[in-house]
Amino acid sequence: MFLFLIIILIFVCYSLLILYYWISWRAIPEYIDSNQSAQTKISVIIPARNEEKNIGPLLGALQQQTYSKELFEVIVVDDHSTDATAAIVRQFSTVKLLQLKDEKINSYKKKAIETGIAAATGELIVTTDADCMPATTWLKTIAAFKEEKQAVFIAAPVVFANDNSVLEVFQSLDFLVLQGITGASVQKNIHSMCNGANLAYEKKVFYEVNGFTGINHIASGDDMLLMHKIWEKYPDEVRYLKSKDAIIVTRPMKTWKEFFNQRIRWASKARQYADKRIIAVLLLVYLFNLSFLSLLIAGCWLPVYWLLLIGLWIVKTIIEFPFVYSVATFFNKQKLMKYFFFFQPLHIAYTIISGLFGQFGRYEWKGRKVK
């Protein structure tokens, strides 16, 4: 009975959190670019390591941007690639190629971004990843939004492309949840959350907060940890850009091993967060998912707990569905919602596993073993 009461309390708190996220996401006005005279100079920074299959299409897409070519530059920072990444970049005459020097550090991506920013001439830094694909209106929308809202840091939307495989559909659904939480949390200024595949921030502000100093020993966190540093100095000038014209499309992980490595990497940042608000959220979410494991184990002694587990699975889906559906609608991914109920056990299991190993384990990232 004590276990049951604890789980009910956690569930109530979790339900209120999801309801709050749903209301907050719906409250974000969808941005329509009406500024035809944006003049912000942009530097697009792309860290790349062994991306010969992806870097060409991305650079080609950047050449198709509707934003004036005189108002943006593209800088690719090659992170010790052993394939044809650098050779492909050199085929694009307008793209600046930088290459990292040999040195032993724990965060090569932060070093790559830092190197790119040092060479940037734009006042607004825009970061994305080499395996991403932007809309043609991407930079124009970011520039217009920045000028209209006077934002110093912009978190913008990212979505996974997916086929019909179980792995890719699952990742796409899971990522929709994260994107919804990102938008809601930034809109309501309740905690820092973003994704490095689609970020923008003022170059001068990056240096005002001393860039990655203090967090450069952490392999991951070039996005959220930096975001919090900027939020501490400019809490009212951190914004979320909810616009279909600013969506970045990226690919999910190709294998389950890669997927768990990615999620363990993301989870590993948790113990480094200076933003204690998100720690409380992460703890609540983790405890709620852990409740399912507790009921599964308890059912070995009292089978009635297995019935409670099934009931909790159902009500979890009911509580989360409106929120996730509203996010899926924005990204035109509503068709994925038919799988939502059935993926719940998998989502619960990976949350427990990645949360645990993210705090105590090592993971592989871009062919390197890091911690």
N, C-alpha and C positions, 0 to 999 in steps of 0.2 A: 504493500500500500504506500509506503514511504517513497519507493522508486516511482510509482505512478504519479504521486503528487508533485514530485520534483520535475518529472517530464512534462506534466500539464503546465506547470509554471513556466518552464522554458519555452514550451510551445506558444503560450499566450504572448510572451515577450517577442518571440520570433514573428508571430503573426502581425503584431502591431508594427514591427519594423518593416515587414514586407508591404503592409498597407500604406505606411508612410512613404516608402520608396515609390509605390505606384502613384499615389496622389502627387508626389513631387515631380515624377517624370512627366505626368500629364500636364503639369503646370508650366513646364518649360515651353515657351512660345517657339514655334518652328521659325527659324530665321530665313527671311527672304532678302536676298541681296538687291538693294535698290540704289546702291552707291556706284555710279558709273565713272567716278573720278578718283578712285582710290590710288594713292601714290606711295604707299609704304614700300620701301625697298626690302626685299626678302632674300635670305640666304637659305637654300634647302640643303640640309646636311644629311648624308646617307652613309652610315657605317656599313661596310660590306666585308664579309669573309667567305670565300668560296661560293660566290653567288653567280657563276657564269650562266646558269639557266634563267636567272631572274633579272639581272641588272640591265640587260639590253632592253627588254620590254618596258621597264620602269622609266629609263632615260628617254625612250621613244615617247612614252606618254607625257613626260614633262615637256617635251618639245611641242606638244599639242595644247598646252595650257592657253586659255583665253586671256590670261593676264599678260600685260605688255612684257615682251622679252627684255626690254630695257630695265624692267623693275624687279627682276629676280635673277639669281645665279644658282647654279647647282654644283655642290661640292661633294664628291665621293671620297671617303676615307677608307682606303684598303687596309684591312686588318690581317696582314701576313697571309694573304690568299695563296694557295698552292695550285690553283687552277687558272683559267683564262680571264678571271674577273677584271684585272687591270688592263689587259689587252683590249677587252671589249669596251671599257670606259674610254680608252684612248681613241676609239673610233668616233666618239662624239666630241667634236672640236670645241664646242662651247662649254663643256663640262670640265671643271677643275678636279684633277686627281691628286690626292695626297696619300702618302703611304706611311704607316706607323713604323717607328724604329724598333729594333730588337731590344726588348727590356722585359724583365720579369715583374708583372703586376697582376692583380687579381681581377681588375675590371678593364678589359680591353675596349669594351663598347663605350664606357665613359671617356676613356682616353681618346678614342676616335672622334667622339662628338666634341670634346674639348679642343682637339687639334683642328677640327673643321671650323669651330667658332672663332678660333684665333686668326684664321685666314679669311673669315667672312667679312664682306663689305656691307652687308645688309643690316638694317636696324632691327629687323624681326627674324629670328631664327625659327625655321620650320624643320622638324625632324620627321623622318619616316624610315622604314626598313627596306632593304633591297628586294624583298619578296612581295612588295606591296604594289597596288595599282590605284592611282587616283582618278577621280573624274576630271574632265577637262576644265571644270569650273573651280577646282580645288583651291588654288592659290588666290584667285580673284575673290572668292567668298571669304577666305580667311582674312585677307587684307581689308575688305569692306567691314567685316565684323569687328576687327581690331580697331579701326578708326571710329566706327560708330559707338562702340561700347567702351572705348579707351581701356581695353584690357591689356594687362602686362603678361598674362599667361592664359593660354587657350587650350583647353582639352577638347578634342574633336572626335567624331564618331569613326569607329572601325568595325568592320563586319567580316566574317569568314565566308569565302566562297566554298561551296561544298558539292560533292556528288551525292549519290544515294547510299554510300557505304555507311555502316553502323558507326564507325569511328568518326567520319566527317560530319554526319548529321548530329551526333552527340556533341561534338566540339562546337558546332555552330549554335546549338541550343544553349549550351553552357555559356558561351561567349556573349550571347544576347543578354543573359542575366547580368553579367559583369558590366556590359555597356549601359544597361538600364540603371544599375546602381551608380555607375560613374556619373551619368547625367544628373540623377536625382541628388546625389551627395554634393556635387559642385553647385547645382542650382540653389540648394538650401544652405550651402556653406556649413555642412555638418561634419565632413571629414574630407581628406585629400585622396583623390583617386583619378587615374588617367592611364593611357596606354601610349608608349613611346612611338608607336607606328603613326600617330597623328597628333603632334603637339606643336605649339607655337609659343614663343616667349621672346621678350625684348632682349637683345644682346647686352645692353647696358645693365639690365636687371640681373642677368646671369652673373655678371661680374660684381654687381652690388652685393649679392649674397655669397660671393666667393665661389661661385660655380659648384663643382663637386667636392670641394674641400670639406673634409669631415665625413664624407660618405664614399670617397673614392676607393676605399679598401673593400667595399662590398661589390661582389661580382655583378649583381643585378641592381635595379633601382635608379637607373638613369632618368626615369620618368616620375614615379610617385615621390621618391625621396627628395628630388629637386623641386617638385611641385610644392611640397610642404615648406621647404626653405623659403620659397618665394611667397607662399601664402602667409607665412609669419610676418613678412615685411609689408605685403600688399593684400590683406585679407579680402578687401572689397573689389579687387581688380583681377581676380582669378575667375574665369568664365568658362561655361560649356557652350560649344557651338552646335546647336541642334539644327543641322541643315543637311538635306539629302545631297546638296551640291558640294558638300565638304567631306563626304564619306570616303574613307580609304578601304579598299578591299584587299584582304590578305589571305594566304592559304593556311589551313589548319595543319597540324602535324600529320605525317604520313604513316607513322606506326604508333602502336600503343606505348612502346618504350620511349619514343620521342615525346609523346603527349605527357607521360608521367614526369619525364625529365623537365619539361616546360613548366608544369604545374608545381613541381617541387621547387624549381627556381623561383617562381613567383611567390610561393609560400615562404621561402627562405628570407624574404625581406621583412617579414612580420616582426621579428624580434629586433629589427633595426629601426622601426618606425618611431620617430619622435612625436608623431601625431597620436596621442593617446586615445583620441576619439575613435579612430578606426580599430584600435586594439580591442576595445569593448565590443564593437560590432563583430569582429572576427571571432572573438571568444564565444559570443552568443551563438553565432552560426555553427561553430565547431561543436559546441555542447549539444545543440539541437540535433545535428547529424549523428553525434555519438549516442544520442538517445536510442536510435534505431539499433545500434550494436548492442546496447544494454538490454533492450527488450528481446533481441534475438538470443542472447546468452541466458537471460532470466527464464525464457520459455523452456529451456531444457529441464527446469525444475517445476515450473508452473506453466503449462501449455497455454493458459489464458493470455499470457503476455504476447504470444504469437498473434492472437486475435487483435490485441491492442496495437501491435506493430503494423498489421495490415490496415487497421483503422487510421493510424497516424499517417501512413503512406497516402491514403486517400485524401485526408483533410489537408495534408501538406500540398498536394496537387491542387486542390480547390483554392487554397489561400494564394498560391503563387501564380496560378493560371492567368488571372486578369492582368497582373503586372507584366508577365513575360509576353503575353499576347499583344499588349499595347506597344512594347518595345519591338516585337517581331513585325508589327504592322508598319512601324516607321521604316524598318530596314527591308520591307517587302519579303519577309520570311514566314508569313502566316502558315504556309503549308507544312512547316516543320512541327507545328503544335500538335499534330496528330500523334507524334511520338513522345510527347512530353511525359505522360503518365508512366509509360513503360521504361523510360530512361531514369526514373527516380532512384531505383536501387543502385544503379551504376554511378549516379551522381553522388549519392551518399557515401558509397564505398571509396570513390576517388578522393572525396573531400577529407575523409578520415585519414587515408593513407598519405596523401600529399601534405596534409597539415602536419602529420607526425614527422615524416622524413624531411620536410622542409626546415624543421627546427634542429634536427640532429644528424641529418645525412649529408652526403655529397652528391653532386649531380654533374652530368656532362653537358657542356654548352659549346656549340661550334667546334666540336672535336677536342675540347679541353676539359679536364677534370678540375672542378672548382668547388668551393664551399662558401 
